[in-house]
Amino acid sequence: MSDWLYIHRGTAPLVVAFPHTGTDLANVEGEFASPWLARRDADWWVDRLYAFARDLGATTIRTAISRSVIDVNRDPSGASLYPGQATTELCPTTTFDGEPLYSGSEPDKAEIARRRDNWFAPYHAAIESELARLRAGHPAVVLYDAHSIRSHVPRLFDGELPQFNIGTNGGETCDKALSDAVTTICAASGRSHVLDGRFRGGWTTRLYGRPADGIHAIQMELAIRGYSPEPDVPSPSNWPPPFEPDYAAPLAASLSDILKACIAFAQNNTGKIDQ
């Protein structure tokens, strides 16, 4: 563990990654036009929402560095994960809504490389190490990439985002039995859900999801309204909304069932989920 990378090692065959919960603007805070804008698109409170994961025996990996400094869930080459659709870069230059993040010069190639070496590479080295550690003792391992986003971001998607957005890159990153189990739990919650909709899984899911090698990766993008009272229009006076455990409890219960299903799948490793 460092002052920005937090790793909790569990023994269950599950790694839960938190790439976007960080709000630390590191040594570049003064370069942003607005620190509030630079922090606004964080996956607010997601690590607190999944606090129960440790009790299930999961390994958790979280970076405290803001995605506005460097997005550890992007292709390090700079290639878009969603060609033809609006998205943000490895070192974002705009917010989700398209506002400029920098008041002056944007990061050049040398600065992007520095940030990649300082934060991107160690984060992914940690994921690789923990997956290898767990895979050595289990027939299969699940990597669960945990995210959230505002319910309405017109530049990124139309209308209101479903509550649960499950990403497997079209079934490439995990066995269908796993995505079926997760989808079933989401449906049983009575909340809206979609499999491989607008969010099909980012760099982390696509890079590590190798079902043939016993590593199954799945991304969960949540609409924040399910666990925090979301204002219609975020502003410095109301954003981020508070994390209220009682408000979040019903959604957290469904997420707990989902992580338990991930562990059962990995332990079973027969293409079936233990009931």
Secondary structure by P-SEA (a helix, b strand, c coil): ccccbbbbbbcccbbbbbccccccccccccccccccccccccccccccccccccccbbbbbbbcccccccccccccccccccccbbbbccccccccccccccccccccaaaaaaaaaacaaaaaaaaaaaaaaaaacccbbbbbbbbccccccccccccccccbbbbccccccccaaaaaaaaaaaaaacbbbbccccccccccccccccccccbbbbbbbbcccccccccccccccccccccccccaaaaaaaaaaaaaaaaaaaaaccccccc
